[in-house]
């Protein structure tokens, strides 16, 4: 720094500052002229000698430097630069992307709705058109039932349902027979009772697993309480002398538990396959008795117990669904 005096005023004269500029990662000192030191190659060995000479000339020329410094910096890239994402960050991003999917798989929902059932006769069973009240009308047999599901979407669901007065087909057989002989009229009267259909209140529970989307297979148990039955009484009257024969059949409903030949409580196992489509679901359910449902005495005096099995088609409609939790 120089100090000069001019008309009583001290002037401070600063030397010219050396201007430095950074070109392609190097510092170049600039005063009035560019430092004439030998320049190193700013690019790799993968360029031709003519290109290397041209680049060096541009660096050592001040005018060219002003005009082509940007070109030197950006015009001749040594290689394409990339900024790879650190491995830890990639892993974090992948986890963040997978988190919603993992949480979605863990979602549970509660579903409730109503359903109808249709009995399908199997193993010699017959369709009986009579209702619980003994009338020739089976419409009362199609009472809707309530079902509830706890479902893990696309994985499994636990299902429970309650059905009131469900009709169950049976193999028709005589469970009681009485014979009376009237000596005055010489008539032989044989009264035979046959079981044709039973009714139960049923509470069932099952675990079901999705084999494919919307297609499930399940198994569980069922508790049944006897509600009633449909029996047929056949009275056959024959005259021993004239051999005349007369037969009369009558439907007699057994309401509630009023007879000891049918057990009051019963346990069953069940298996079912189902398909869900939007708000509808279709199921085919098979049940088999664990305990006998009837105990009776044959005409020859032997005491016999019977177990039953059933096949039912279930149609259900979803009325309500909870939020996922």
Secondary structure, 3 states (H helix, E strand, C coil): CEEEEECCEEEEECCCCCEEEEECCEEEEECCCECCCCCCCCCCCCCCHHHHHHHHHHHHCHHHHHHHHHHHHHCCCCCCCCCCCCHHHHHHHHHHHHHHHHHHHCCEEEEEEEEEEEEECCCCCCCCCCCCCCCCCCHHHCCCEEEEEEEECCCEEEEEEEEEEEEEEEEEEEEEEEEEEECCCCEEEEEEEEEEEEEEEEEEEEEEEEEECCEEEEEEEEEEEEEEEEEEEEEEEEECCCCCEEEEEEEEEEECCCCCCECCEEEEEEEEEEEEECCEEEEEEEEEECCCCEEEECCCCCEEEECCEEEEEEEEEEEEECCCC
